[in-house]
Amino acid sequence: NININFIFKTEVYRKEDIVIESLNQIRMKILCKGYANKKDIQRFCPCGYKCAKSIYDSIVDDITKDGHKVSTLGIPTKRLLKFLEISEDEIMKLTEYELNMNFKRLSSPLTA
């Protein structure tokens, strides 16, 4: 006799329940917040902690040189966009394109 003391939980996921966010969808969420911390920068770029900290510190230096204080919430996303030389319009267009492509792919009979 084998006594099993573990209870295994199995979860079943339907294909339509699985949500994968694209890089630009993640970026839009961060932009909508209006500020970014180091973790947000890691997701925005994408990069590791050291790179995100370097970006964050550079932007903080620029903000303090301009005579402003940095919020405890993080750096303004407008400063992040300026530093990375990316426009909000570019991100919005790419996000819209990706959402349209995902909709077309999911509604295609080939994926069923």
Residue pairs with C-beta under 8 A, 6 or more apart in sequence:
16 106
21 29
22 95
22 98
22 102
23 46
24 91
24 94
24 95
24 98
25 95
25 98
25 99
26 43
26 44
27 44
27 91
27 95
28 91
28 92
28 95
30 36
30 40
30 43
30 44
30 77
31 77
31 81
31 88
31 91
33 40
33 77
34 76
34 77
35 71
35 73
35 74
35 75
35 76
35 77
36 44
36 74
36 75
36 77
36 80
37 56
37 73
37 74
37 75
38 49
38 52
38 53
38 56
38 74
39 52
40 74
41 47
41 52
41 55
41 56
41 80
42 48
42 49
42 51
42 52
44 80
44 84
45 51
45 52
45 55
45 84
47 55
55 80
55 83
55 84
56 74
56 75
58 83
59 75
59 79
59 80
59 83
60 70
60 75
62 79
62 83
63 69
63 70
63 75
63 76
63 79
64 70
81 87
81 88
105 111
